[in-house]
Amino acid sequence: MKNLLLKLKLMKDTRGQDLIEYALMAGFVAVAAGAIMPGVAVSISTIFSKVASVMAAATNAGS
């Protein structure tokens, strides 16, 4: 019963939703800037690669 209540609370929790929306918007702006200014595309690609490697490391550490 406790497990069910915990799952229901987690489903109603929307605190992280804003953070995800802001991250998606920042990603969209970065992609748009890379499309408009090809010189910036390399820098953006490097940043996304670093973020992806950090997230992969965090996922592996959490497992």
Secondary structure, DSSP 4 states (H G I P E B T S, - for coil): -HHHHHHHHHHH--TTHHHHHHHHHHHHHHHHHHHH-HHHHHHHHHHHHHHHHHHHHHHHHH-
